[in-house]
Amino acid sequence: MRNKWYWAFKNIFFGPALRVWNRPWTEGMDNIPAEGPAILVSNHQAVMDSFFFPLMCPRQITFLAKSEYFTTPGVVGRAQAWFFSSVGQVPVERDSDAAGDAMLKAAKKILDRGDLFGIYPEGTRSPDERIYKGRTGMARIAMATGKPVIPIAMIDTRKANPIGSWVPRPIKVGMRVAKPIDPHAWAAERGLNPEEHETIRAFTDFVMHELAELAESSYVDLYASDVKASLQAGHGYPAGAEPTGEAR
C-alpha cells in the first residue's frame, strides 16, 4: 500500500517534529522484510505507539481501528474519521459478537495484498509499562494465514505520552524488532495443530513472553483491561498483578 496522506503525515506534518522532540532509536529494523506480508505484533504503552513505530518503519503499516473512530458525530468526530481514513486504517467492530471473525477477515485482506498488518495483542494500553496477557486474535490470524509474526517492543513511549496526555513529552523513545516467527513451523516443532484453540492460546503466550524479554520488562499473566478495571474501581491491583519493582 502507498497512501499519500500517510506519507505526508510521516514525512511533513508530524514525523520531522517527533524525530527532533523524542529522538527515536531502533534496533533490528532490518528484520522487517522489504516486501511481502507480515504481522507486526507490539506491546502497547501509549497512543503515540501508532505514530512512533510507523515513523521509523520503512514500510507503511495498516492497523485496525475501533469503529467509533469513524462514526463519532460532530466536528471532532468528522476530523477523526478523516484522519484515520486518510492514513489507510481499517474500522472494525470490537464489541460485537462477530468481532473476531471481522478482525480475521480484515487482516486477511491486508495480508493478501502483501502489506504489513499491525496489532496490539494486549488490546489496551498497559497500566504500568509491564507486558500483560495477550488476546488470541493475533495468533488466530497468524495460524489461519501462516504469515510471519514479528515481535516489536515499544520502549519508554509511556513516559513520553502518559495516559491522558495529548502532547508528547521530550522523552527519548525506542523500538526493538525481533526476527520473524513462522507460526506454522512453531506449531510443527511442538507437535501442535494450528487449527486448535490450545495452539492459538499457547502461541499467544509465547509471543507475549518474547515481547517481555525484548522490552526488558516483566510479564503479568492477567489481561490489562481487567487490571485497569480493578484500579479504576478503587480496588487496587488484583492478586497476581501487584507491581514488584521489576518493570522498567
ROSE-4610 file (N, C-alpha, C; in Angstrom, 1 decimal, always signed):
// ROSE-4610
residu = [M/M/M/R/R/R/N/N/N/K/K/K/W/W/W/Y/Y/Y/W/W/W/A/A/A/F/F/F/K/K/K/N/N/N/I/I/I/F/F/F/F/F/F/G/G/G/P/P/P/A/A/A/L/L/L/R/R/R/V/V/V/W/W/W/N/N/N/R/R/R/P/P/P/W/W/W/T/T/T/E/E/E/G/G/G/M/M/M/D/D/D/N/N/N/I/I/I/P/P/P/A/A/A/E/E/E/G/G/G/P/P/P/A/A/A/I/I/I/L/L/L/V/V/V/S/S/S/N/N/N/H/H/H/Q/Q/Q/A/A/A/V/V/V/M/M/M/D/D/D/S/S/S/F/F/F/F/F/F/F/F/F/P/P/P/L/L/L/M/M/M/C/C/C/P/P/P/R/R/R/Q/Q/Q/I/I/I/T/T/T/F/F/F/L/L/L/A/A/A/K/K/K/S/S/S/E/E/E/Y/Y/Y/F/F/F/T/T/T/T/T/T/P/P/P/G/G/G/V/V/V/V/V/V/G/G/G/R/R/R/A/A/A/Q/Q/Q/A/A/A/W/W/W/F/F/F/F/F/F/S/S/S/S/S/S/V/V/V/G/G/G/Q/Q/Q/V/V/V/P/P/P/V/V/V/E/E/E/R/R/R/D/D/D/S/S/S/D/D/D/A/A/A/A/A/A/G/G/G/D/D/D/A/A/A/M/M/M/L/L/L/K/K/K/A/A/A/A/A/A/K/K/K/K/K/K/I/I/I/L/L/L/D/D/D/R/R/R/G/G/G/D/D/D/L/L/L/F/F/F/G/G/G/I/I/I/Y/Y/Y/P/P/P/E/E/E/G/G/G/T/T/T/R/R/R/S/S/S/P/P/P/D/D/D/E/E/E/R/R/R/I/I/I/Y/Y/Y/K/K/K/G/G/G/R/R/R/T/T/T/G/G/G/M/M/M/A/A/A/R/R/R/I/I/I/A/A/A/M/M/M/A/A/A/T/T/T/G/G/G/K/K/K/P/P/P/V/V/V/I/I/I/P/P/P/I/I/I/A/A/A/M/M/M/I/I/I/D/D/D/T/T/T/R/R/R/K/K/K/A/A/A/N/N/N/P/P/P/I/I/I/G/G/G/S/S/S/W/W/W/V/V/V/P/P/P/R/R/R/P/P/P/I/I/I/K/K/K/V/V/V/G/G/G/M/M/M/R/R/R/V/V/V/A/A/A/K/K/K/P/P/P/I/I/I/D/D/D/P/P/P/H/H/H/A/A/A/W/W/W/A/A/A/A/A/A/E/E/E/R/R/R/G/G/G/L/L/L/N/N/N/P/P/P/E/E/E/E/E/E/H/H/H/E/E/E/T/T/T/I/I/I/R/R/R/A/A/A/F/F/F/T/T/T/D/D/D/F/F/F/V/V/V/M/M/M/H/H/H/E/E/E/L/L/L/A/A/A/E/E/E/L/L/L/A/A/A/E/E/E/S/S/S/S/S/S/Y/Y/Y/V/V/V/D/D/D/L/L/L/Y/Y/Y/A/A/A/S/S/S/D/D/D/V/V/V/K/K/K/A/A/A/S/S/S/L/L/L/Q/Q/Q/A/A/A/G/G/G/H/H/H/G/G/G/Y/Y/Y/P/P/P/A/A/A/G/G/G/A/A/A/E/E/E/P/P/P/T/T/T/G/G/G/E/E/E/A/A/A/R/R/R]
num = [1/1/1/2/2/2/3/3/3/4/4/4/5/5/5/6/6/6/7/7/7/8/8/8/9/9/9/10/10/10/11/11/11/12/12/12/13/13/13/14/14/14/15/15/15/16/16/16/17/17/17/18/18/18/19/19/19/20/20/20/21/21/21/22/22/22/23/23/23/24/24/24/25/25/25/26/26/26/27/27/27/28/28/28/29/29/29/30/30/30/31/31/31/32/32/32/33/33/33/34/34/34/35/35/35/36/36/36/37/37/37/38/38/38/39/39/39/40/40/40/41/41/41/42/42/42/43/43/43/44/44/44/45/45/45/46/46/46/47/47/47/48/48/48/49/49/49/50/50/50/51/51/51/52/52/52/53/53/53/54/54/54/55/55/55/56/56/56/57/57/57/58/58/58/59/59/59/60/60/60/61/61/61/62/62/62/63/63/63/64/64/64/65/65/65/66/66/66/67/67/67/68/68/68/69/69/69/70/70/70/71/71/71/72/72/72/73/73/73/74/74/74/75/75/75/76/76/76/77/77/77/78/78/78/79/79/79/80/80/80/81/81/81/82/82/82/83/83/83/84/84/84/85/85/85/86/86/86/87/87/87/88/88/88/89/89/89/90/90/90/91/91/91/92/92/92/93/93/93/94/94/94/95/95/95/96/96/96/97/97/97/98/98/98/99/99/99/100/100/100/101/101/101/102/102/102/103/103/103/104/104/104/105/105/105/106/106/106/107/107/107/108/108/108/109/109/109/110/110/110/111/111/111/112/112/112/113/113/113/114/114/114/115/115/115/116/116/116/117/117/117/118/118/118/119/119/119/120/120/120/121/121/121/122/122/122/123/123/123/124/124/124/125/125/125/126/126/126/127/127/127/128/128/128/129/129/129/130/130/130/131/131/131/132/132/132/133/133/133/134/134/134/135/135/135/136/136/136/137/137/137/138/138/138/139/139/139/140/140/140/141/141/141/142/142/142/143/143/143/144/144/144/145/145/145/146/146/146/147/147/147/148/148/148/149/149/149/150/150/150/151/151/151/152/152/152/153/153/153/154/154/154/155/155/155/156/156/156/157/157/157/158/158/158/159/159/159/160/160/160/161/161/161/162/162/162/163/163/163/164/164/164/165/165/165/166/166/166/167/167/167/168/168/168/169/169/169/170/170/170/171/171/171/172/172/172/173/173/173/174/174/174/175/175/175/176/176/176/177/177/177/178/178/178/179/179/179/180/180/180/181/181/181/182/182/182/183/183/183/184/184/184/185/185/185/186/186/186/187/187/187/188/188/188/189/189/189/190/190/190/191/191/191/192/192/192/193/193/193/194/194/194/195/195/195/196/196/196/197/197/197/198/198/198/199/199/199/200/200/200/201/201/201/202/202/202/203/203/203/204/204/204/205/205/205/206/206/206/207/207/207/208/208/208/209/209/209/210/210/210/211/211/211/212/212/212/213/213/213/214/214/214/215/215/215/216/216/216/217/217/217/218/218/218/219/219/219/220/220/220/221/221/221/222/222/222/223/223/223/224/224/224/225/225/225/226/226/226/227/227/227/228/228/228/229/229/229/230/230/230/231/231/231/232/232/232/233/233/233/234/234/234/235/235/235/236/236/236/237/237/237/238/238/238/239/239/239/240/240/240/241/241/241/242/242/242/243/243/243/244/244/244/245/245/245/246/246/246/247/247/247/248/248/248]
x = [+0.8/+0.0/+0.9/+0.5/+1.2/+0.1/+0.0/-1.0/-0.4/-0.8/-0.2/-0.3/-1.4/-1.6/-0.7/-0.6/+0.3/+1.7/+2.1/+3.5/+3.6/+2.6/+2.6/+2.7/+1.9/+1.9/+3.3/+3.8/+5.1/+6.3/+6.3/+7.5/+7.4/+6.1/+6.0/+5.3/+4.1/+3.4/+3.8/+4.0/+4.3/+5.7/+6.1/+7.4/+8.6/+8.9/+10.1/+10.2/+9.0/+9.0/+9.2/+8.6/+8.8/+10.2/+10.9/+12.3/+13.1/+12.8/+13.6/+13.2/+11.9/+11.3/+11.6/+11.4/+11.6/+12.8/+13.5/+14.8/+14.7/+13.7/+13.5/+14.7/+15.0/+16.0/+15.4/+16.1/+15.6/+16.7/+16.3/+17.2/+16.5/+17.2/+16.6/+15.6/+15.6/+14.6/+14.7/+15.9/+16.2/+15.5/+14.9/+14.1/+12.7/+12.3/+11.1/+11.4/+10.7/+11.0/+10.8/+11.6/+11.5/+10.2/+9.6/+8.3/+7.7/+6.4/+5.6/+4.9/+3.9/+3.1/+3.8/+3.5/+3.9/+3.0/+3.0/+2.1/+3.1/+2.9/+3.8/+3.0/+3.6/+3.0/+3.7/+3.0/+3.7/+3.0/+3.8/+3.2/+2.6/+1.8/+1.0/+1.2/+2.0/+2.3/+1.6/+1.4/+0.8/+0.1/-0.8/-1.4/-0.4/+0.7/+1.7/+2.5/+2.3/+2.9/+2.6/+1.3/+0.9/+1.4/+2.2/+2.9/+4.4/+5.0/+6.4/+6.9/+6.2/+6.8/+6.5/+5.4/+5.2/+6.2/+6.6/+7.6/+8.9/+9.3/+10.6/+10.6/+9.4/+9.4/+9.5/+10.3/+10.5/+9.2/+8.3/+7.1/+5.9/+4.8/+3.5/+2.9/+2.3/+1.6/+0.2/-0.7/-2.1/-2.5/-3.2/-3.7/-5.2/-5.9/-7.3/-7.7/-8.6/-9.0/-10.5/-10.8/-12.2/-13.2/-14.3/-15.3/-15.7/-15.7/-16.1/-15.3/-14.0/-13.2/-13.7/-14.6/-15.1/-16.6/-17.2/-18.6/-19.0/-18.0/-18.3/-18.9/-20.0/-20.6/-19.9/-20.2/-19.6/-18.4/-17.9/-16.7/-15.5/-15.3/-14.1/-14.2/-15.4/-15.6/-15.4/-15.8/-15.6/-14.1/-13.4/-11.9/-11.2/-11.6/-11.0/-11.2/-12.5/-12.7/-11.9/-11.8/-11.0/-9.5/-9.0/-7.6/-7.3/-8.2/-7.9/-8.2/-9.1/-9.4/-8.2/-7.7/-6.7/-5.4/-5.1/-3.8/-4.0/-5.2/-5.4/-5.8/-6.2/-6.6/-8.0/-8.2/-9.4/-10.3/-11.6/-12.5/-13.0/-13.1/-13.7/-14.5/-15.6/-16.4/-15.8/-15.3/-14.6/-15.5/-16.7/-17.6/-18.7/-18.8/-19.9/-19.6/-20.6/-20.4/-19.5/-19.5/-18.7/-17.4/-16.9/-15.7/-14.5/-14.4/-13.2/-13.2/-14.3/-14.4/-14.2/-14.7/-14.5/-13.0/-12.3/-10.9/-10.1/-10.4/-9.7/-9.9/-11.1/-11.4/-10.6/-10.6/-9.9/-8.4/-7.9/-6.4/-6.0/-6.8/-6.5/-6.5/-7.4/-7.4/-6.1/-5.7/-4.5/-3.2/-3.2/-2.0/-2.0/-3.2/-3.3/-2.8/-2.9/-2.3/-0.9/-0.2/+1.2/+1.6/+0.7/+1.1/+1.4/+1.9/+2.2/+0.9/+0.6/-0.6/-0.1/-0.5/+0.0/-1.1/-0.7/-1.7/-1.1/-1.9/-1.5/-2.3/-1.7/-2.4/-3.0/-2.4/-2.9/-4.3/-4.6/-6.0/-6.2/-5.3/-5.4/-4.0/-3.8/-2.5/-2.2/-1.0/-0.6/-0.7/-1.2/-1.4/-0.1/+1.0/+2.2/+3.5/+3.5/+4.7/+5.0/+4.4/+4.7/+3.9/+4.3/+3.6/+2.6/+1.3/+0.2/-0.2/-1.1/-1.6/-2.2/-1.9/-2.4/-3.8/-4.6/-5.8/-5.4/-6.2/-5.8/-6.0/-6.5/-6.8/-5.6/-4.5/-3.2/-2.8/-2.8/-2.4/-3.4/-4.7/-5.7/-5.4/-5.1/-4.7/-3.4/-2.4/-1.2/-1.4/-2.1/-2.3/-3.2/-4.1/-5.0/-4.3/-3.4/-2.7/-1.3/-0.7/+0.7/+1.7/+1.3/+2.2/+3.2/+4.4/+5.4/+4.9/+5.3/+4.9/+6.2/+6.2/+7.4/+7.1/+7.7/+7.5/+8.2/+7.6/+8.2/+7.9/+9.0/+8.9/+9.0/+8.0/+8.0/+8.6/+9.5/+10.3/+10.2/+9.7/+9.6/+8.6/+7.7/+6.7/+5.7/+5.5/+4.5/+5.0/+6.4/+7.0/+6.8/+6.9/+6.7/+5.3/+4.4/+3.0/+2.1/+2.2/+1.4/-0.1/-0.8/-2.3/-2.9/-3.7/-4.4/-3.7/-2.5/-1.7/-2.0/-2.0/-2.2/-0.9/+0.0/+1.2/+2.3/+3.1/+4.2/+5.3/+5.9/+7.0/+8.3/+9.3/+10.6/+11.4/+10.8/+11.5/+12.0/+13.2/+13.7/+13.0/+12.5/+11.8/+12.5/+12.3/+12.9/+12.0/+12.5/+11.8/+12.8/+12.5/+13.3/+12.5/+13.0/+12.3/+13.0/+12.3/+12.8/+12.7/+13.4/+13.4/+12.0/+11.5/+10.2/+10.1/+8.8/+8.5/+7.5/+7.8/+6.9/+5.9/+4.6/+3.7/+3.4/+3.4/+3.2/+4.4/+5.6/+6.8/+6.9/+6.5/+6.5/+5.6/+4.4/+3.4/+3.9/+4.5/+5.0/+6.1/+7.0/+8.1/+7.6/+6.4/+5.9/+4.8/+4.6/+3.6/+2.2/+1.9/+0.6/-0.1/-1.5/-2.3/-2.6/-2.3/-2.5/-4.0/-4.9/-6.3/-7.0/-6.2/-6.8/-6.6/-7.6/-7.6/-6.4/-6.0/-4.9/-3.6/-3.4/-2.3/-2.3/-3.5/-3.6/-3.3/-3.8/-3.5/-2.0/-1.4/+0.0/+0.9/+0.5/+1.3/+1.2/+0.0/-0.2/+0.7/+0.7/+1.5/+3.0/+3.4/+4.8/+5.2/+4.4/+4.8/+4.8/+3.9/+3.9/+5.1/+5.6/+6.8/+8.0/+8.0/+9.0/+9.0/+7.9/+7.8/+8.3/+8.0/+8.5/+10.0/+10.6/+12.1/+12.7/+12.0/+12.5/+12.5/+11.5/+11.3/+12.1/+12.7/+13.4/+12.4/+11.2/+10.1/+9.7/+8.8/+8.2/+6.9/+6.4/+5.2/+4.1/+2.9/+1.8/+0.8/+0.4/-0.5/-1.9/-2.3/-3.7/-3.9/-5.2/-5.5/-5.4/-4.7/-4.6/-5.9/-6.9/-8.2/-8.8/-8.6/-9.2/-8.4/-7.1/-6.3/-6.7/-6.9/-7.3/-8.7/-9.6/-10.9/-10.9/-10.0/-9.9/-9.3/-8.3/-7.7/-8.7/-9.5/-10.5/-11.6/-11.9/-12.9/-12.4/-11.2/-10.6/-10.2/-10.1/-9.8/-8.3/-7.5/-6.1/-5.8/-4.5/-4.1/-4.7/-5.3/-5.8/-4.6/-4.9/-3.9/-3.1/-1.8/-1.0/-0.5/-1.0/-0.6/+0.1/+0.3/+0.9/+2.3/+2.6/+4.0/+5.0/+6.2/+7.2/+8.5/+8.4/+9.6/+10.5/+10.1/+10.9/+10.8/+9.6/+9.4/+10.3/+10.5/+11.3/+10.7]
y = [-1.2/+0.0/+1.2/+2.2/+3.5/+4.6/+5.3/+6.2/+7.6/+8.6/+9.9/+10.6/+10.5/+11.2/+10.5/+9.2/+8.5/+9.0/+9.2/+9.7/+11.1/+11.9/+13.3/+13.5/+12.7/+12.8/+12.4/+11.3/+10.8/+11.7/+12.3/+13.0/+14.5/+15.0/+16.5/+17.0/+16.6/+17.2/+16.8/+15.5/+15.1/+14.5/+13.7/+13.0/+13.8/+14.9/+15.6/+16.2/+16.6/+17.2/+16.1/+14.9/+13.8/+13.3/+13.3/+12.9/+13.8/+15.1/+16.0/+16.0/+15.9/+16.0/+14.8/+13.6/+12.3/+11.5/+11.9/+11.3/+9.7/+9.2/+7.7/+7.0/+5.8/+4.9/+3.5/+2.8/+1.4/+0.4/-0.8/-2.0/-3.1/-3.7/-4.8/-4.4/-3.2/-2.8/-3.6/-4.1/-4.9/-6.3/-6.6/-7.8/-7.7/-6.5/-6.3/-6.5/-7.4/-7.7/-6.4/-6.3/-5.2/-5.2/-6.4/-6.6/-7.8/-7.9/-9.1/-8.9/-9.8/-9.6/-10.0/-9.4/-9.8/-9.2/-9.9/-9.4/-8.8/-7.5/-6.8/-6.8/-7.4/-7.6/-6.8/-5.8/-4.9/-4.9/-4.6/-4.2/-2.8/-2.5/-1.2/-0.3/+0.7/+1.6/+2.9/+3.4/+4.8/+4.9/+5.9/+6.2/+6.5/+7.1/+7.5/+6.3/+5.1/+3.9/+3.8/+4.2/+4.2/+5.3/+6.2/+7.2/+6.9/+6.5/+6.3/+5.2/+4.0/+2.9/+3.2/+3.6/+3.9/+5.0/+5.9/+6.9/+6.3/+5.2/+4.6/+3.5/+2.8/+1.7/+2.1/+1.5/+1.9/+1.6/+0.8/+0.4/+0.9/+1.1/+1.5/+0.3/+0.7/-0.3/+0.0/-1.1/-0.9/-1.5/-0.7/-1.1/-1.2/-2.0/-2.0/-1.0/-0.1/+0.9/+0.7/+0.9/+0.7/+1.6/+1.0/+1.7/+3.0/+3.2/+4.5/+5.7/+5.4/+6.5/+7.0/+6.2/+6.6/+7.0/+6.9/+7.2/+8.2/+8.8/+9.8/+11.0/+11.5/+12.7/+14.0/+15.1/+16.4/+16.7/+17.9/+18.4/+17.5/+17.3/+16.5/+15.0/+14.5/+13.1/+13.1/+14.1/+14.0/+14.2/+15.0/+15.2/+13.9/+13.2/+12.0/+10.9/+10.8/+9.8/+10.1/+11.4/+11.8/+11.4/+11.6/+11.3/+9.8/+9.0/+7.5/+7.0/+7.5/+7.0/+7.4/+8.7/+9.2/+8.4/+7.9/+7.1/+5.6/+5.3/+3.9/+2.9/+3.4/+2.5/+1.9/+0.7/-0.1/-0.2/+0.3/+0.2/-1.3/-1.6/-2.9/-2.8/-3.5/-3.5/-4.5/-3.9/-4.7/-5.3/-4.8/-5.3/-6.1/-6.4/-7.2/-8.7/-9.5/-11.0/-11.5/-10.8/-11.3/-10.5/-9.9/-9.1/-9.9/-11.1/-11.9/-12.3/-12.7/-13.0/-11.8/-10.6/-9.4/-9.0/-9.2/-8.8/-9.8/-11.1/-12.0/-11.7/-11.4/-11.1/-9.9/-8.8/-7.6/-7.8/-8.6/-8.9/-9.7/-10.6/-11.5/-10.6/-9.6/-8.8/-7.9/-7.4/-6.6/-7.5/-8.7/-9.5/-10.1/-10.4/-11.0/-10.0/-8.7/-7.7/-7.4/-8.2/-8.1/-7.0/-6.5/-5.4/-5.8/-4.9/-5.1/-4.9/-5.8/-5.7/-5.5/-4.4/-4.2/-4.4/-5.0/-5.4/-5.3/-4.9/-4.9/-6.0/-7.1/-8.2/-8.0/-7.0/-6.7/-6.1/-5.5/-5.0/-3.6/-3.2/-1.8/-1.5/-0.2/+0.2/-0.4/-0.7/-1.2/-0.2/-0.5/+0.5/+0.9/+0.1/+0.4/+0.0/-0.1/-0.4/-1.9/-2.7/-4.2/-4.8/-6.0/-6.7/-7.6/-7.4/-8.2/-9.3/-10.2/-11.3/-10.9/-11.6/-11.2/-11.9/-11.1/-11.7/-12.6/-13.6/-14.6/-14.2/-13.0/-12.6/-12.7/-12.2/-12.2/-13.6/-14.5/-15.9/-16.6/-16.2/-16.8/-16.3/-15.1/-14.6/-15.3/-15.4/-16.0/-17.4/-18.2/-19.6/-19.8/-18.9/-19.0/-18.7/-17.7/-17.3/-17.8/-18.2/-18.7/-17.6/-16.4/-15.3/-15.1/-14.6/-14.4/-13.4/-13.7/-12.8/-12.1/-10.8/-10.0/-9.3/-9.7/-9.0/-7.7/-6.7/-5.3/-4.8/-4.3/-3.8/-2.3/-1.6/-0.2/+0.2/+1.1/+1.3/+2.8/+3.1/+4.5/+5.3/+4.8/+5.6/+6.0/+5.2/+5.7/+6.9/+6.9/+8.1/+9.4/+9.2/+10.3/+10.7/+9.7/+10.0/+9.3/+9.7/+9.1/+9.1/+8.1/+8.0/+9.3/+9.9/+11.2/+12.4/+12.2/+13.4/+13.5/+14.7/+15.0/+15.4/+16.0/+16.5/+15.6/+15.0/+14.2/+15.0/+14.3/+15.0/+14.7/+15.5/+15.3/+14.2/+13.0/+11.8/+10.9/+10.5/+9.6/+8.3/+7.8/+6.6/+5.6/+4.3/+3.3/+2.2/+1.4/+0.3/-0.8/-2.0/-3.2/-4.2/-4.6/-5.5/-6.9/-7.9/-9.3/-10.0/-11.1/-11.8/-12.4/-12.6/-13.2/-14.6/-14.9/-16.2/-16.8/-18.0/-18.7/-19.5/-19.1/-19.7/-21.2/-21.6/-23.0/-23.8/-23.3/-24.0/-24.1/-23.1/-23.1/-24.2/-24.3/-25.3/-26.7/-26.8/-28.2/-28.6/-27.7/-28.1/-28.6/-28.3/-28.7/-29.7/-30.2/-31.2/-30.7/-29.4/-28.8/-28.6/-28.7/-28.4/-27.0/-26.3/-24.8/-24.4/-25.4/-25.1/-25.2/-25.7/-25.9/-24.7/-24.5/-23.3/-23.4/-24.6/-24.7/-24.2/-24.4/-23.9/-22.4/-21.9/-20.4/-19.7/-20.3/-19.8/-19.9/-21.0/-21.2/-20.3/-20.1/-19.2/-17.7/-17.4/-16.0/-15.8/-16.8/-16.7/-16.6/-17.4/-17.4/-16.1/-15.5/-14.2/-13.1/-13.1/-12.1/-12.2/-13.4/-13.6/-13.1/-13.3/-12.8/-11.3/-10.7/-9.2/-8.7/-9.4/-9.0/-9.1/-10.1/-10.2/-9.2/-8.9/-7.9/-6.5/-6.2/-4.9/-4.8/-5.9/-6.0/-5.6/-6.2/-5.9/-7.2/-7.1/-8.3/-8.6/-9.8/-10.3/-10.5/-10.1/-10.3/-11.2/-12.3/-13.3/-13.0/-11.7/-11.2/-10.3/-10.1/-9.1/-7.7/-6.8/-5.4/-4.8/-5.1/-4.5/-4.8/-6.1/-6.4/-5.7/-5.6/-4.8/-3.4/-2.8/-1.4/-1.2/-2.1/-2.0/-2.1/-2.9/-3.0/-1.7/-1.2/+0.1/+1.2/+1.3/+2.4/+2.3/+1.0/+0.8/+1.1/+1.4/+1.6/+0.4/-0.7/-2.0/-2.3/-1.5/-1.7/-2.9/-3.3/-4.4/-5.7/-6.5/-7.8/-8.7/-9.8/-10.8/-11.3/-11.3/-11.8/-10.7/-9.4/-8.3/-7.2/-7.5/-6.4/-6.1/-4.8/-4.4/-4.9/-5.3/-5.8/-5.0/-4.0/-3.1/-3.7/-4.8/-5.4/-4.7/-4.1/-3.5/-2.3/-1.9/-0.8/+0.5]
z = [+0.0/+0.0/+0.0/-0.8/-0.8/-0.7/+0.5/+0.7/+0.9/+0.1/+0.0/+1.4/+2.0/+3.3/+4.4/+4.4/+5.3/+5.1/+3.9/+3.6/+4.1/+3.9/+4.2/+5.8/+6.5/+8.0/+8.5/+7.9/+8.3/+8.0/+6.8/+6.3/+6.4/+6.6/+6.5/+7.8/+8.1/+9.2/+10.6/+10.9/+12.3/+12.4/+11.4/+11.5/+11.9/+11.2/+11.5/+12.9/+13.4/+14.7/+15.8/+15.6/+16.5/+16.5/+15.4/+15.3/+16.2/+16.2/+17.0/+18.5/+18.7/+20.1/+20.9/+20.3/+21.0/+20.6/+19.7/+19.3/+19.2/+18.5/+18.5/+17.9/+18.6/+18.2/+17.9/+17.1/+16.8/+16.8/+17.0/+16.9/+16.1/+15.1/+14.4/+13.4/+12.9/+11.9/+10.6/+10.4/+9.1/+9.2/+10.4/+10.5/+9.8/+9.4/+8.7/+7.2/+6.5/+5.1/+4.3/+3.2/+2.3/+1.5/+1.4/+0.7/+1.2/+0.9/+1.3/+2.6/+2.9/+4.1/+5.4/+6.5/+7.8/+8.8/+10.0/+11.1/+12.2/+12.4/+13.3/+14.7/+15.7/+17.0/+18.0/+18.6/+19.5/+20.9/+21.9/+23.2/+23.1/+24.0/+23.8/+25.1/+25.0/+26.1/+26.0/+24.8/+24.6/+23.3/+23.2/+22.0/+20.9/+21.3/+20.3/+19.8/+20.3/+19.7/+18.2/+17.9/+16.5/+15.6/+16.2/+15.5/+15.4/+16.6/+16.6/+15.7/+15.8/+15.0/+13.5/+13.1/+11.7/+11.2/+12.1/+11.7/+11.3/+12.1/+11.9/+10.9/+10.7/+9.8/+8.4/+7.6/+6.2/+5.3/+5.8/+5.0/+5.7/+5.0/+5.6/+6.3/+7.5/+8.3/+8.4/+8.3/+8.5/+9.8/+10.6/+11.9/+11.7/+12.6/+12.7/+13.7/+13.5/+14.4/+14.8/+16.1/+16.5/+15.7/+15.4/+14.5/+15.0/+16.4/+16.9/+16.4/+16.0/+15.4/+14.1/+13.5/+12.2/+12.2/+13.4/+13.4/+14.5/+15.2/+16.2/+15.6/+16.1/+15.4/+15.8/+15.1/+15.4/+14.6/+14.8/+14.1/+14.4/+15.7/+16.1/+15.6/+15.6/+15.1/+13.6/+12.9/+11.4/+11.1/+11.9/+11.7/+12.0/+13.1/+13.5/+12.4/+11.9/+10.8/+9.6/+9.2/+8.1/+8.3/+9.5/+9.7/+9.6/+10.2/+10.2/+8.8/+8.1/+6.7/+5.8/+6.0/+5.2/+5.3/+6.4/+6.6/+6.4/+5.9/+5.5/+6.6/+7.7/+8.8/+8.5/+9.1/+8.7/+10.0/+9.9/+11.0/+11.3/+12.5/+12.9/+14.2/+14.2/+15.4/+16.5/+17.5/+18.5/+19.5/+19.7/+20.8/+20.3/+19.0/+18.5/+18.7/+18.6/+18.7/+17.6/+16.5/+15.3/+15.2/+16.3/+16.2/+15.8/+16.3/+16.0/+14.5/+13.9/+12.5/+11.7/+12.1/+11.3/+11.3/+12.4/+12.5/+11.6/+11.6/+10.8/+9.3/+9.0/+7.6/+7.1/+7.9/+7.6/+7.5/+8.5/+8.5/+7.3/+6.9/+5.7/+4.5/+4.4/+3.2/+3.1/+4.3/+4.3/+3.9/+4.5/+4.3/+2.8/+2.3/+1.0/-0.1/+0.2/-0.8/-0.6/+0.4/+0.5/+1.5/+2.4/+3.2/+4.6/+5.4/+6.9/+7.7/+8.5/+9.4/+10.9/+11.5/+12.9/+13.9/+15.0/+16.1/+17.4/+18.4/+19.8/+20.6/+20.8/+21.4/+22.8/+23.6/+24.9/+24.8/+23.7/+23.5/+24.1/+24.9/+25.5/+26.0/+26.4/+26.9/+28.2/+28.4/+29.7/+30.8/+32.0/+33.0/+33.7/+33.4/+34.2/+33.5/+32.2/+31.4/+31.3/+32.2/+32.1/+30.9/+30.5/+29.4/+30.0/+29.5/+30.0/+29.1/+29.6/+28.8/+27.5/+26.4/+25.1/+24.8/+24.0/+23.5/+22.3/+21.9/+21.0/+19.5/+19.2/+17.9/+17.0/+17.5/+16.8/+16.3/+17.3/+17.0/+16.0/+16.2/+15.3/+13.8/+13.6/+12.3/+11.8/+12.7/+12.3/+11.9/+12.6/+12.3/+11.1/+10.9/+9.7/+8.4/+8.5/+7.3/+7.1/+8.2/+8.1/+7.8/+7.9/+7.7/+8.9/+8.6/+9.7/+10.7/+11.9/+13.1/+13.5/+13.6/+14.0/+15.3/+16.5/+17.7/+17.7/+18.3/+18.4/+19.8/+20.4/+21.8/+21.7/+22.2/+22.3/+23.7/+23.8/+25.0/+25.3/+26.6/+27.1/+26.4/+25.6/+25.0/+26.0/+27.0/+28.1/+28.8/+29.0/+29.6/+28.8/+27.5/+26.5/+26.4/+26.5/+26.3/+27.3/+28.6/+29.6/+29.3/+29.8/+29.6/+30.1/+29.2/+29.5/+28.9/+28.5/+27.9/+26.4/+25.9/+24.5/+23.8/+24.5/+23.8/+24.4/+23.5/+24.0/+24.7/+25.7/+26.5/+25.8/+26.0/+25.2/+25.8/+25.8/+26.3/+25.1/+25.2/+24.1/+24.1/+23.0/+22.9/+22.0/+22.2/+21.4/+20.9/+19.9/+19.4/+19.1/+19.6/+19.2/+18.4/+17.3/+16.4/+16.4/+16.7/+16.7/+15.4/+15.2/+14.0/+13.8/+12.5/+12.2/+12.8/+13.2/+13.7/+12.7/+12.2/+11.3/+12.2/+12.2/+13.2/+12.9/+11.7/+11.4/+11.7/+11.5/+11.9/+13.4/+14.1/+15.5/+16.1/+15.5/+15.9/+15.6/+14.4/+14.0/+14.9/+15.3/+16.2/+17.5/+17.9/+19.2/+19.0/+17.8/+17.6/+17.8/+17.5/+17.7/+16.4/+16.5/+15.3/+15.3/+14.1/+14.0/+14.2/+13.9/+14.0/+15.4/+16.3/+17.6/+18.5/+19.4/+20.3/+21.2/+21.7/+22.6/+21.9/+20.6/+19.9/+19.8/+19.5/+19.4/+20.7/+21.8/+23.2/+23.5/+23.2/+23.5/+22.7/+21.4/+20.6/+21.1/+21.5/+22.1/+23.3/+24.2/+25.4/+25.0/+24.1/+23.6/+23.1/+22.3/+21.7/+22.8/+23.7/+24.8/+25.7/+25.9/+26.7/+25.9/+24.6/+23.7/+23.8/+23.8/+23.9/+25.2/+26.3/+27.6/+27.6/+27.1/+27.0/+26.2/+25.0/+24.1/+24.7/+25.5/+26.2/+27.5/+27.9/+29.2/+30.3/+30.2/+31.2/+31.8/+32.8/+33.4/+32.8/+32.9/+32.3/+33.4/+33.1/+34.0/+33.3/+34.0/+33.3/+33.6/+33.4/+33.5/+32.4/+32.0/+31.0/+31.5/+30.7/+31.2/+31.4/+30.6/+30.8/+32.1/+32.6/+33.9/+35.0/+34.9/+35.9/+35.9/+34.8/+34.7/+35.3/+35.1/+35.6/+37.2/+37.7/+39.2/+39.7/+39.1/+39.5/+39.5/+38.4/+38.2/+39.3/+39.7/+40.7/+42.1/+42.2/+43.6/+44.3/+43.7/+44.3/+44.3/+43.7/+43.6/+42.6/+42.6/+41.7/+42.2/+41.3/+41.7/+42.0/+42.7/+43.1/+41.8/+41.9/+40.8/+39.9/+40.1/+39.3/+40.0/+41.3/+42.1/+41.6/+41.4/+41.0/+42.0/+41.4/+42.3/+42.2/+41.3/+41.1/+40.0/+39.3/+38.3/+36.9/+36.7/+35.4/+35.2/+33.9/+33.6/+34.1]
